[in-house]
Amino acid sequence: MYIADQAWPDLEDYVESESLAVVPLGSTEQHGPHLPLATDHLIAEGLAREAADRTGFLCTPTVNVGVSTHHRQFHGTMWVDPPAFRDYVESMTRNLAYHGVDRVVFVNAHGGNVQHLREVGRRLRDDGTAYAIEWMWDESIPDLVDDLFEHNGPHGGPKETAMIQHLAGDLVREERLDDARDGGVVDYGRNTGRTFGARTYYDAVDNSDNGVFGDQTDATAEKGEQLFEAATEQLVRLLEWLDERAFEDLAPKPHVEPEPGSRR
């Protein structure tokens, strides 16, 4: 159920019986010469809306701009500073809690958002407002991603290219796939951007002239459909698991014995 399509009386039954919401988050940032700036938020929204349709849970509008300072050198990239992003997402989630939602899954498709969503989730859990967790689509299906692509990459690579070919193929500049591969970094490994074990980069352009990694020519819409279906299945299972949990079981565990101050 997409909340923005409803009139407020249409939500009465939902808020009486359900307490879970799905919040898609992405970015508006460069994804190489071949993919739209919308790549991350298109993927997040596609997965969140599909999982919500299959389960009946509530899906909110998408947060389209995230923490993307590390792509700032490329035209059109938008970002907000981390504190502003955290405060916005936390405030939005507290809004959901006001309407009775105490479990939230942040359906995230942008790596730069991860640590900040985790921090927001901890804040909300620690004060008893809600149990909110971050879910990253490709991390839910790592074996499939590895099986489908010989040269994957963390950004603008074949997995994201395939997903957009499936979700919004008209936005992919197919004639630039070779340029994306040849102008970026095909072999992305654990030592990329590291010197003597230290991360010696801050921005994507420090490692890749065109901002992307992997072999984009290995992507197809058919592979994208496989990824989308597999990730959606994982997300549906997560939502159903979370819905079955008692809220008290999701709350922070008590301090180990003896409780502080128990002998006073």
Secondary structure, 3 states (H helix, E strand, C coil): CEHHHCCHHHHHHHHHHCCEEEEEECCCCCECCCECCCHHHHHHHHHHHHHHHHHCCEECCCECCCCCHHHCCCCCCCCCCHHHHHHHHHHHHHHHHHCCCCEEEEEECCHHHHHHHHHHHHHHHHCCCCEEEEEEHHHHCHHHHHHHCCCCCCCCCHHHHHHHHHHHHHHCCHHHHHHHHHHCECCCCCCCCEECCEECCCCHHHCCCCCCECCHHHCCHHHHHHHHHHHHHHHHHHHHHHHHCCHHHHCCCCCCCCCCCCCC
